[in-house]
Amino acid sequence: MFSELRRALFLVMSSLLVFAPALIAQQADANAPIPPQILNAQRAFVANGGASNYFETFVDGPNRAYSTFYKMMKRTGRYELVSSPGQADLIFEIRAVAPVIGDWKGVVSYNPQVVLSIRDPRTNVTLWSESANVRAFGTKKRRDRQFDQSVAVLVDKLAVVTGQPLTDAQTKAIAGNSKMPTAEKVVIVSGIAGAAAITAVGLHMVANPPKLSPPPMPATPTLPR
């Protein structure tokens, strides 16, 4: 019996040694390729995809994402920014959205983001897409600064796609941007705690129904003697 077990174990280990390199190679090849147009592009057109009303409170309002992204891309010098889509190898469409992620008793919670779509100017097919969260808390000046930091993260993500090296600070900023902000955690935890409290109260009332006192009996009338 033990010899059969040793033989089975030997066969399993041998199979792993034979097939492991192939499995590793298959996993390495599993990553989808980046479109060569993105890697080889020299000229780009930046398109303003607009923004929702949520961003009206920021300086430049719905146009802040476009103006900030354009300035940062021009500063990198990676692409020649052209004035029309017909001159471009790629179209960078930048927009800002704020989908609703929660509604607790009328208090609506949003997840504002800046989204970059990379399009083929000839077919208008979306070749790639990236997004970054916007931390919109504090004073107006602080919110604007946080917005610009989110756009910078988007620019850094584009650099990663095109194989450009990042600094440690840029890598850390990308990682930090993907985490849930503290304010959203508070909203979610508060909602869960509120729901749990309501459930607990309901269960307690079911298990311990209030004791109802019987109605008072009417007084027996005194008959005249």
C-alpha positions in Angstrom: 0.0 0.0 0.0 2.8 2.4 0.9 4.7 1.6 -2.2 1.6 2.5 -4.3 1.3 5.8 -2.4 4.9 6.6 -3.1 4.5 5.7 -6.8 1.4 8.0 -7.0 3.3 10.8 -5.3 6.2 10.4 -7.7 3.9 10.6 -10.7 2.3 13.8 -9.4 5.7 15.4 -8.7 7.0 14.4 -12.1 3.9 15.9 -13.8 4.4 19.1 -11.9 8.0 19.3 -13.0 7.0 18.7 -16.6 4.0 21.0 -16.9 5.1 23.8 -14.5 7.2 25.7 -17.1 4.3 25.5 -19.5 1.9 26.8 -16.9 4.1 29.7 -16.0 4.6 30.6 -19.6 0.9 30.4 -20.2 0.2 32.8 -17.2 2.9 35.2 -18.5 1.1 35.2 -21.9 -2.3 35.7 -20.3 -1.9 39.5 -20.1 -3.7 41.2 -22.9 -1.4 43.2 -25.3 -1.4 47.0 -25.3 -2.5 48.3 -28.7 0.6 49.3 -30.7 -1.1 52.5 -31.7 -0.8 53.7 -28.0 2.9 52.6 -27.8 3.9 54.2 -31.1 1.8 57.4 -31.2 3.6 60.7 -31.5 0.7 63.2 -31.9 -2.4 63.4 -29.7 -5.6 65.4 -29.6 -7.1 66.2 -26.2 -10.9 66.2 -26.2 -13.1 67.6 -23.5 -15.6 65.0 -22.5 -17.3 67.3 -20.0 -18.4 66.7 -16.4 -21.5 66.2 -14.3 -23.1 69.0 -12.3 -21.2 67.7 -9.2 -18.1 69.5 -10.4 -19.7 73.0 -10.6 -18.2 73.8 -7.2 -14.6 73.5 -8.5 -12.7 76.4 -10.1 -13.4 76.2 -13.9 -16.3 73.9 -13.2 -16.9 71.1 -15.7 -13.9 72.2 -17.8 -11.3 71.8 -14.9 -10.6 68.1 -15.9 -9.9 69.1 -19.5 -7.7 72.2 -18.8 -5.7 70.5 -16.0 -5.1 67.3 -18.1 -4.1 69.3 -21.1 -1.5 71.4 -19.1 0.0 68.3 -17.5 0.2 66.4 -20.8 1.9 69.3 -22.4 4.4 69.5 -19.5 5.4 65.8 -19.9 6.3 66.4 -23.6 5.5 62.8 -24.4 3.2 63.7 -27.2 2.8 66.5 -29.6 -0.6 68.0 -28.8 -2.3 68.9 -32.1 -5.4 71.1 -32.6 -7.6 68.7 -34.5 -8.4 65.0 -34.4 -7.4 64.6 -38.1 -3.8 65.4 -37.2 -3.6 63.0 -34.3 -2.5 59.4 -33.9 -4.6 59.2 -30.7 -7.5 61.0 -29.1 -7.4 61.5 -25.3 -10.9 62.2 -24.1 -11.0 63.4 -20.5 -14.2 63.7 -18.5 -15.3 63.8 -14.9 -18.1 61.7 -13.4 -19.7 61.3 -10.0 -21.7 58.1 -9.7 -23.9 57.7 -6.7 -22.6 54.9 -4.4 -25.0 55.2 -1.5 -28.1 56.9 -0.1 -28.7 56.6 3.6 -31.9 58.4 4.7 -31.6 61.1 2.1 -27.8 61.6 2.6 -26.4 60.8 -0.9 -22.8 59.6 -1.2 -20.8 60.0 -4.5 -17.7 58.6 -5.9 -16.2 61.4 -8.1 -13.7 60.3 -10.7 -11.8 61.6 -13.7 -11.9 59.2 -16.6 -9.5 59.0 -19.6 -10.6 57.2 -22.8 -8.0 56.7 -25.5 -9.6 56.5 -29.0 -8.5 55.8 -32.5 -9.2 59.0 -34.4 -10.0 57.1 -37.6 -12.5 54.6 -36.3 -13.4 56.3 -32.9 -12.9 52.9 -31.2 -11.9 53.1 -27.6 -8.4 51.5 -27.3 -7.8 52.0 -23.6 -9.4 53.5 -20.5 -8.1 54.6 -17.1 -9.7 56.3 -14.2 -8.7 58.0 -10.9 -10.7 58.8 -7.8 -11.2 62.5 -6.8 -10.9 63.3 -3.1 -13.4 66.2 -2.8 -13.2 67.2 0.9 -12.3 70.3 2.9 -12.1 73.9 1.7 -12.6 75.0 -1.9 -8.8 75.5 -2.3 -8.1 72.0 -0.9 -10.7 70.4 -3.1 -9.2 72.0 -6.2 -5.8 70.7 -5.2 -7.1 67.2 -4.6 -8.7 67.3 -8.0 -5.5 68.2 -9.7 -3.7 65.4 -7.8 -6.2 63.0 -9.2 -5.6 64.2 -12.7 -1.9 63.8 -12.1 -2.5 60.1 -11.1 -4.3 59.7 -14.4 -1.3 61.0 -16.3 1.0 58.7 -14.4 -1.3 55.7 -15.2 -1.0 56.6 -18.8 2.8 56.7 -18.4 2.7 53.1 -17.0 0.7 51.9 -20.0 3.3 53.4 -22.4 6.2 51.9 -20.4 7.6 55.1 -18.9 9.3 54.8 -15.5 7.7 56.4 -12.5 9.2 57.8 -9.3 8.5 56.3 -5.9 6.2 59.2 -5.2 4.2 58.7 -8.3 3.8 55.0 -7.7 2.7 55.7 -4.1 0.2 58.3 -5.3 -1.4 55.7 -7.7 -1.6 53.1 -4.9 -3.1 55.7 -2.5 -5.7 56.9 -5.0 -7.2 53.4 -5.4 -8.0 53.2 -1.6 -11.4 54.1 -0.3 -11.4 57.6 1.3 -12.0 57.9 5.0 -15.2 59.9 4.5 -16.7 57.1 2.4 -15.7 54.6 5.0 -17.5 56.6 7.6 -20.7 56.8 5.5 -20.6 53.0 4.8 -19.8 52.1 8.4 -22.5 54.4 9.7 -25.0 52.9 7.3 -24.1 49.4 8.4 -24.2 50.3 12.1 -27.6 52.0 11.6 -29.1 49.1 9.8 -27.7 46.7 12.5 -29.2 48.8 15.3 -32.6 48.9 13.6 -32.5 45.1 13.2 -31.4 44.6 16.8 -34.3 46.7 18.0 -36.7 44.8 15.9 -35.5 41.4 17.1 -35.6 42.6 20.7 -39.2 43.7 20.3 -40.2 40.4 18.7 -38.5 38.4 21.4 -39.8 40.7 24.2 -43.2 42.0 23.2 -44.5 44.7 25.5 -46.8 43.5 28.3 -50.2 44.9 27.9 -52.1 45.6 31.1 -55.7 44.5 31.1 -58.3 47.3 30.9 -59.7 48.3 34.3 -62.8 46.5 35.3 -65.8 48.8 35.7 -66.8 49.4 39.4 -69.7 47.3 40.7 -72.7 49.6 41.2 -74.0 49.8 44.8 -77.6 48.7 45.0 -79.9 50.8 47.2 -81.1 48.9 50.3 
